[in-house]
Amino acid sequence: MDKSGAEIHAANEADFRKVYNALMTLLFKISYRIVNDEEAAEDLVHDSLIKMHEKELVFPSMDDAKYWLIRVVKNASLNYAKRKTREKKAYERFLKEDRRQTDSGETELLKAETLRRTREALEKLPVNLKTVLILKEYAELNYKEIGRVLGITEGNVKVRVFRAREQLSKLIGEDDVYLPR
């Protein structure tokens, strides 16, 4: 590490190469631990280094460049991991729905019965619980969006969704409440 206190100019090729050589391995390890994908980790680190270069940042020392890059790489990696998780869930949901379309006649009858029982049970819920459950399960809004729509806190939404599911399961008589779409 450069302890001399000399400024690091990211746009300067020699300084950029010095930062790259000193920090690439560390930044890669951080990113890889988060995303668990070598190629993605390498891309995220390179993107962060390019960002530093393009912004022509100047750091008072190598340590300042290091800490800035660690933050940028960590945030980029966390965002990447979240996006991959969301994509995986969406893909799994798609596959699940796709399989449901090839159900047998018996399964269709069971589903229709479950749907009828669920709708009847839903009608018996108090309006405030019924509303949050409909917004959550059918409109697919998140807790924050539901809170904004109803003018209540996100915490209150979570409590109501929990209570609604709890009451539904008692009314339907099943442990796992699945609301057919």
N, C-alpha and C positions, 0 to 999 in steps of 0.2 A: 504494500500500500504506500501511496505517496504521502509521507508525513511532513514533507518540506513546506506544506502550506501553499504550494504553487497552484494558481488557478487552473481549472480544467475547462477548456473551450471545446464544447461538443462538436462544433462545426469544423474545428481544426483536425485534419486527418490524423496527425500524430497523436493528439490527445484522445481522439475517438478510439484509435487502435489501442492506446494504453488502457482506456476504460474497458474496452472489449476484452482484451487479454487478461486483465485483472479480475473481471467480474462475471464473464460468461458462464463459467462452471457453477459458481454460486447461484446465479440467477436461474440457470437451468434446473438445478436441484430444487430450488424453491417452487418453481412452476411445475416441475414434474410431480412433486409431492402433492400438489393440489389437483392437477388434471389427470395424472396417471396415464399419460400418453406422451411418448418421447417426441414424436413429430410435432404435436400440438405445442408442447412445452418449448421446443426449439423455435417454432414460429412466433409464439407469444413473446419470447425474450428478444428475438430479432426485431419484432414490431416495436417493442419498447425502446430498444437502442436506436432504431430509425427515428422514432418520435423525438427522442432526445437530440439527435443530430439535426433533424429538420427544424426544430424549434430554436436551434443554435443556442442552447442553454449554456450558461457559464456557471460553474460551481467553484466555491472558494477552495475546495480541496477534493481529493479522491473520495474521502469518506462521505462528503456531501453528495457527490454523484452516486455513490453506492447506495446510500439510504433513499435517495429519490428513486433510483431504479428499482430497488427492492419493493417500494410502495407501488410503483407503476406495474411491475410484473405480478405482484401479489393480487392487485385489483383486477388486472386483465385475466389472470388465471381463474380467479373466483367467478368472474362474469362468464368466462368460457364454460366452466364446470356447471354453473347454474343453467346456462343455455342448453348444454348437452343433456342435463337431467330433464329439463322441460321437454326437449325433443324426444327423449326416450319414453317419457310418460305418454306423450301424444301418440307416439308410434304404437306403444303397447295398448293404449285405449282403442286405436284404430283397429288393431288386430283382434282385440276382444270383441268389438262391435261387428267386425267382419265375420267372425265365427258365429256370432249370434244369429246372423242372417240365414244360416244353413241349418237351423233347428228343425227337429222332427215335429210332427203333428202333436205328439204328446207334450213335448216341451212347450209348444205354442199354447196349448191349453193351460198348462201350469203357469206360464207367464201371464196369460190373460187373467187367470184367477188371482195371481199375486198382484197384478195391476189393479184389479177391482178392489181387493182387500186394502191395498195401500191407499187408493183414492178415498175409500170410505173412512179409513183411519185418519187420513189427512184432514178430512172435513170435520172431524171431531176435535181437532186441536184448536186451542185458543188462537185468535187472529194473529197476535204478535209472533207466536211460534210458527204458525203455518206460513206466514209471509217470509220470514227469514229462510225457512227451509226451501220454499219455492224459488226464492232468489238464488240460493246457494246451489241447489241440485238441478233445477230446470233452466234457470237463466245463466247458470255457471259463473256468477259473479264471485269475486273474492271477498273476504271479510271487510276489507277497507271500503270497497265499492258499495257493499250492502249497507255499511254504516253511513256512508255519504247519502245513499238513497233514502234511508229511513231517519237520518238525523240523530243517530245514536253512536256510541263509541264502538270501536272495533272489538274491545273486550266484551261489551254487552252483546254484540252479534254472536261471538263465539259461545257465550253462555246460552243464548237462546237457541242456537243450532244444536248444542249438546242436549238441552232440555227437550227440544222438539224430537230429536232422534230417540231419546230415552222414552218419551211418552208414546211415540209411534211403535217402538218395539214392544211395549206393554200392550198396546191396542191390537197389534198384529199377532203378538205371541211368538215372536222370533227373536233370536239373539242378534242377528245381523240385519240391519234395515237397509235394503237395497231399493232405491227408488227407480223403477224402470223409466226410461226416457221415451 
